[in-house]
Amino acid sequence: MLKQIYPQCDASRPLEGTYLDLNLHKQANVGDVFIYANYISSLDGRIALYNADLGEYAVPPAIANGRDWRLYQELAGQADVMLTSARYFRQLAAGKAQDLLPVGSGEKYSDIKAWREKQGLKAQPDVMILSNSLDIPLAALEKVQDRKVMVCTGSTDQTKIQRLAQAGVRVIRAMPSMDETTQDPSTSLGVTGAFVRQSLIDLNYRSAYLIAGPQVHATFIQDACVDALFLTTHFTLLGGTKISGLVDADLPKAQSLKLISSYLDVKENQMFQRFSYVK
C-alpha cells in the first residue's frame, strides 16, 4: 500500500493503478498534446551514475526497483507515443538497455494492456526518436516493428535519412528558418522542444511520454513544452562525481514546478511525486 501525504494526508491506496487512474491520454486541450516526463532519483539528486563497465551513464541498481517500474509501465500505458533518443536504441542493440520499450509483456502488466484496449488505444504506443546524429542501429529498430516509428531530426544527411526510410521509419526534419537559409546547407539544425511538440500535434497525438535523458528534458523545458513531471525519489544517498541529474544543461531561467500529489512507499523506502511545470 501507498500512503498519500499530499493533497490528502494519511489516505492509503494500492500501488497498482496509482498512475493509471490519471487518464493522461485525455488531459490535452483540443488541438494540443500532453507531454509528461518521468525519472527516478536518489535523495542526493542522481538519476544516473557513470558505469565504467558499460562505458556510459546508467540508473544505479541501488535505486532501481520493481515498484517504480510498475508505475513507469502505467505511465507508458497512457501514452499515444513515447519520446526517446537514439542513445536508447544504441544501448538496445548492444544489449545494455534496461528493457524493451513498454507496455511490458507478461501477467504483471496484463491489466495495463487490457486498460489500453478498453480506452481504444493501440496495443503499444508509437515511438518518436529525437536524434540529430541519426546513428540508430537498424537491428534495434526491428525490435519495435509492431508499432509506428518516427525520427525527429535536424540532420541533412541524405544517406542516413534514406537508410532509415527504407527501414520503414518516417523521418521528420526540422527545416531551417529564414535566417538559417543563408548558412551552409549541410549544417544540421538542433531539434527543439517546440518543433517536436508541433510535430506531435500535426500527427494528432494527444499524450506523449518523454523517457529521454536530462539534456532532452532541458530542451523541452527551455521551450515550455513539457506539462508534467513524475518523480520517484528513493531515500538513498549515492554520492559520486560522474553523475546525471534531472537537467544536465543550462536553462535560460529557473523553472518552477507545482506539487500535485505525493505518495510515500514505505515498503521500498521511496516517494512518488507528481508535478506540473509552471508556465
Secondary structure as the mmCIF struct_conf table of DSSP 4:
data_model
#
loop_
_struct_conf.conf_type_id
_struct_conf.id
_struct_conf.beg_label_comp_id
_struct_conf.beg_label_asym_id
_struct_conf.beg_label_seq_id
_struct_conf.end_label_comp_id
_struct_conf.end_label_asym_id
_struct_conf.end_label_seq_id
STRN STRN1 LEU A 2 TYR A 6
BEND BEND1 PRO A 7 ASP A 10
STRN STRN2 ALA A 11 ARG A 13
BEND BEND2 LEU A 15 LEU A 15
TURN_TY1_P TURN_TY1_P1 GLU A 16 TYR A 19
HELX_RH_3T_P HELX_RH_3T_P1 LEU A 20 LEU A 22
HELX_RH_3T_P HELX_RH_3T_P2 LEU A 24 LYS A 26
BEND BEND3 ALA A 28 ALA A 28
HELX_LH_PP_P HELX_LH_PP_P1 ASN A 29 ASN A 29
TURN_TY1_P TURN_TY1_P2 VAL A 30 GLY A 31
STRN STRN3 PHE A 34 SER A 42
TURN_TY1_P TURN_TY1_P3 LEU A 43 ASP A 44
BEND BEND4 GLY A 45 GLY A 45
BEND BEND5 ILE A 47 ILE A 47
STRN STRN4 ALA A 48 ASN A 51
TURN_TY1_P TURN_TY1_P4 ALA A 52 GLY A 55
STRN STRN5 GLU A 56 ALA A 58
TURN_TY1_P TURN_TY1_P5 PRO A 61 ILE A 63
HELX_RH_AL_P HELX_RH_AL_P1 GLY A 66 GLY A 77
TURN_TY1_P TURN_TY1_P6 GLN A 78 GLN A 78
BEND BEND6 ASP A 80 ASP A 80
STRN STRN6 VAL A 81 SER A 85
HELX_RH_AL_P HELX_RH_AL_P2 ALA A 86 ALA A 93
TURN_TY1_P TURN_TY1_P7 ALA A 94 GLY A 95
BEND BEND7 ALA A 97 VAL A 103
HELX_LH_PP_P HELX_LH_PP_P2 GLY A 104 SER A 105
BEND BEND8 GLY A 106 GLY A 106
HELX_RH_3T_P HELX_RH_3T_P3 GLU A 107 TYR A 109
HELX_RH_AL_P HELX_RH_AL_P3 SER A 110 LYS A 118
TURN_TY1_P TURN_TY1_P8 GLN A 119 GLY A 120
BEND BEND9 ALA A 123 GLN A 124
STRN STRN7 ASP A 126 LEU A 130
BEND BEND10 ASN A 132 SER A 133
HELX_RH_AL_P HELX_RH_AL_P4 LEU A 138 LEU A 141
HELX_RH_3T_P HELX_RH_3T_P4 GLU A 142 VAL A 144
TURN_TY1_P TURN_TY1_P9 GLN A 145 ASP A 146
BEND BEND11 ARG A 147 ARG A 147
STRN STRN8 VAL A 149 THR A 153
HELX_RH_AL_P HELX_RH_AL_P5 GLN A 158 GLN A 166
TURN_TY1_P TURN_TY1_P10 ALA A 167 GLY A 168
HELX_LH_PP_P HELX_LH_PP_P3 VAL A 169 VAL A 169
STRN STRN9 ARG A 170 ARG A 173
HELX_LH_PP_P HELX_LH_PP_P4 ALA A 174 PRO A 176
TURN_TY1_P TURN_TY1_P11 MET A 178 THR A 182
BEND BEND12 GLN A 183 GLN A 183
TURN_TY1_P TURN_TY1_P12 PRO A 185 SER A 186
HELX_LH_PP_P HELX_LH_PP_P5 THR A 187 THR A 192
HELX_RH_AL_P HELX_RH_AL_P6 GLY A 193 ASP A 202
TURN_TY1_P TURN_TY1_P13 LEU A 203 ASN A 204
STRN STRN10 SER A 207 LEU A 210
BEND BEND13 ALA A 212 ALA A 212
HELX_RH_AL_P HELX_RH_AL_P7 PRO A 214 GLN A 222
TURN_TY1_P TURN_TY1_P14 ASP A 223 ALA A 224
STRN STRN11 ALA A 228 HIS A 234
BEND BEND14 PHE A 235 PHE A 235
BEND BEND15 THR A 241 LYS A 242
STRN STRN12 ILE A 243 SER A 244
BEND BEND16 LEU A 246 LEU A 246
BEND BEND17 ALA A 249 ALA A 249
BEND BEND18 PRO A 252 LYS A 253
STRN STRN13 LEU A 257 ASP A 265
TURN_TY1_P TURN_TY1_P15 VAL A 266 ASN A 269
STRN STRN14 GLN A 270 TYR A 277
#
